[in-house]
Amino acid sequence: MDFAQLAIAAVVPAFAFAAYRARFTNMRGAVAGLLIAWALDAAGLAVFAVFLFFFVSASLLTRLRGSWKAQRGLKDVAGRSITQVVGVGTPMALFALLYMAGVRPALTATVVAIAIATADTWASEVGVAYGGRPRLITKPWIQVEPGTSGGVTPAGTLASLAGAAAVAFLSYPLLDVNPYVVWGLGFAGDVLDSVVGAVAQRKFFCGADMYDEPRCPNYRTSGYLTNEAVNLIVEASLGLAYILAMLYL
């Protein structure tokens, strides 16, 4: 690590504490984020800069209509938990460590994971705040409550495209990765996240209404994955698929 990376590593705990104080994360989430940030900083200052863009932009977007979201249970007022941080951040950190170990395609995989997380978060926050009633991506004739995994809106889809594009074209001059690969896989990852969320994520039904959490005493359930597991699986799968394709095809 060079001096700049060491300097960033030294101040990352202050960033993590500031995120906790601002309620972007809870305490355990801040500690997990600290470890992930250290791994990304170790891979390079530019890698950390792209990650920092994701974290700051995602955190600020959670404030969109924050009071309205909190009143409807659509915002975690205590900040992102350790499971949320680990689900999103683990693939990024692991790909960054692979890149440090000499697996060159893992650099693009790291950025792709960040692009997927950015696209997903931008889509979720903008879609919930301004998208109205979403439609289930696998059954678009069915409307679901805002915030339901697998639900999509035009506003959220545009935000997803913008989030993936922002990471792609920020990382191009910093890391010389193909911006169109990052943009395409970043957006595709968010679409896949919605599909997996609609099909396999745990849902709770109160009559015909579907929610991500119990909303009535006598509910029935379907699915088995948590939202954090969906995030981790999608990021890891697309990043690993890219690495294997670059190494063996």
Secondary structure, DSSP 8 states (H G I E B T S, - for coil): --HHHHHHHHHHHHHHHHHHHTTSB-HHHHHHHHHHHHHHHHH-HHHHHHHHHHHHHHHHHTTTTHHHHHHTT-S-TT-B-HHHHHHHHHHHHHHHHHHHTT-THHHHHHHHHHHHHHHHHHHHHHHHHHS-S-EETTEEEEE--TT-TTEE-HHHHHHHHHHHHHHHHHHHHHH---HHHHHHHHHHHHHHHHHHHHHHB-EEEETTEEESS--SSS-EEE--B-HHHHHHHHHHHHHHHHHHHHHH-
